[in-house]
Amino acid sequence: MKFCPTCDVRLKKDSNTSILTCPKCDYTEGGPKIEKQSVSQETESDFLVLDENEGKDVLPTMEIQCENKDCDHNEAVWWMLQTRSADEPTTQFFRCTKCQHTWRNYA
C-alpha cells in the first residue's frame, strides 16, 4: 500500500495498468513490479466420501436410550463434530443402532 507524497492519500491502482494515482491531487507513479504465481491443482482429495453404510462398523457404541418415542432400544453409535466456532465445545451426535434415529448433545 502506497501513499501520495504530496497529500498523504492512499494511491489507487488503475485496473488496466500498474500505474498508481492519487484521487485527490492526480499524482501518478509507476506501480510496483507484479510477479505472477501459478497455483497447482491437487489431484487427490484429503477426505473420502462414504456411502450410507460404510464406516458404521467402526464407530464406537454406548448404552443410551434412543430418543425416538417409538423405539425402546438402548444402544447407539456416536461421533463428535465441531459445528460451532472453535472456542465452543464440540457437538456429540448419536444414532440408534436399531431404528437409525439421529440426535445430538451439545457438550
N, C-alpha and C positions, 0 to 999 in steps of 0.2 A: 504494500500500500504506500503510495507516494502522495506528498502534499505540495501544493503550489508554493514556490519560494517567495512570491510576492504577497499573497493574501492568506496563506495557510489553509486553504480549502482543499479537500481531498480531490485529487485528479481522477477523472473518469476516462476509461479506455474506450476508444472507438470500436464498435462491434466488428468492423471490416478490416481494420488495420491495428497495429500495435502502438498507435500514437496516443499519448495521454494528453488530455486537455482540461483546463480549469473552467468550470461552468460560470465562474464569476468574472474573471478578467481575461479570458481567452488565451492564457499562457499555454503553450504546447511544448512537448518534448517527446523524443523518440522513446518508445516503450522498451522494456527490458526484453532481452532475447528469450524467446519461449522455446523450451525443449519439448519435443514430442516423446511421449512414453507409450509403449504398447502394452496392452493387458492381455495376458494369456488366458485362454479358457481352460478350465479344468474339465477333464473328461469323466472322472469318477466322482460319484456323489459321496458325501460324508455320512449319509444315513440310508437305511433301507426302508422301503415301504412294504409292510406286511399285509397279507390278506386277513380276512376276519378271524381265522382260526390259528394262524401262525403265532408262535410265541406264548400261547396261553399255558402250555405245559411247563414253562419255566418261570412264570410269575409266582411270587410267594402267596401262600394262602393263610388265612387266620379264621378263628372262630368268632363270628359276629353275626348277629341276627339280621336277616335280609329286611330292608325297609319296604319291600313290596308287600302290601297288605294281603295279597292272595298267595303268598309263599311263606312257608314255615321253616325254610332251610336256614342253617346257621353256619355256613361256610362260604367264604368269598375270597377271590384273588384281590390283591391290592397293589397300587403303584402310586408314586408321588410325582407331581409336576409343579414347576414354578409358574403359576398362572397370573400372578400379580407382580408388582415391582420387586426388584431384587432385595429391598430392605424388609419385605413382608415375608412371613413364613410360607412354606410350600403347601400345596393343596393335596390331600390324600384322597385317592379315588378307590372305590370298592366295586366289584362286580360279582353278583351271586353266581355260584358255580352251577346252580340248578336252573333258575329262570332267566339268567343273564341281565337282570335289572342292575343298573349302574347308579351309584350315588357318590357324593363327595363329603369330605370333612375338612373344614378349614382349620388347620392346626393352629 
